[in-house]
Amino acid sequence: MSLIETLGNPQRLRIIQQLSDGPMYVTELADTVGMNGKSAVHHLTVLEDEDLVEHFWDGNRKYYRLIRTIELEISPPPERRFILQRGAERAAEPVGGE
């Protein structure tokens, strides 16, 4: 799946938006974006496969966090450029310990 296909899903964009504020555990994230846990896990798996998020455990809670920045640049004419790129890994501190 390409990065554009991955980010073309509104639910995945909402997940990324929520994770941009910091790590969240699956149930909390699912409730916040308005989907069931099974759907949230599916979308998180897609994002993890694209190396945009990673998970870690704190007790019995599975947390996800963003690990890359995503840059989108769209220019009006005459350039008519559309650039979507994945940035370098971002340092993020886990909640609790890994």
N, C-alpha and C positions, 0 to 999 in steps of 0.2 A: 504494500500500500504506500502511495506517495505521501509526502508531508501535506500537500494540498488536500488530498482525499481524507487524510486523518483529521485535519482541521476544518474540513468542510461540513462536519457534523455539529449542529448547534449544541447538542448535549455535551460533546467533548469540549467545546469552547467554554461552556459554563463551568465544567469541571476545572479547566485550566485557570479560568478567572478566579474561582474559589481557592485553588491551590497557590495562586500568586500571593495570597496573604499569609501563607504558611501551611505546614503539614496538617492534614485532617485524617481522621479515621473513617473507614468506609461508610459506616452507618450515618455518621454526622454529615459526610459529604453527600450521600444519596438523599438524605432529608433536605439538605440545603438547596440542592439543584432540582428537587422534585421528581425523583425516580426511585424505583425499587432497588434493593441491594444487588439483585442479579444483573440488572441493566448497568448499574454503576460499575460492578466488577468487570463486565464485558468491555465497557468503554475505557476503564483504567488499564485493562490488559492491552488494548490497542495502543494506548498512549505509552505504556511501558515497552511494548514491542518496537515503538519508534524512538526509544531512548529519550523521551520527554519527561517521564516521571519514573520514580522508583518507590518501592515499598520497604517498610521496616516494621518490626513488631515492638510493641511496648506492652508487656504482659500478654493478655489475650486479644488486644486490639491491633488490627493491621492498619498502619498509617501509610499515606501516600504523600509524596512531596515532589515538586518540580525540580528537575536537575539541569535543565537547559533553558536558555532564553530563546524566544521566538521573535524574529524581526520581520515585519511586513512593511514594505515600502511600495506605494503606488503613486506614480507621477502623472499629472495631466499632460495633454499634448503640449508641446511637440515631442517630448521624450517618450511618452506612453510606455513607461517601464512598470513592470510588476515583478517584484522580488520578494520571495519568501525564503528565509533561511533560518536554520537552526544554529544557535550560538553555542559558545563553549559551556562546559559544565559550570553550574552555579553552586557555590558553597551554601549548604543549608544545614542547620543544626536540627537533629531529630528531637522530638518531644520525648523526654525520658532518656532511656538508653537503647541502643540497638541490640 
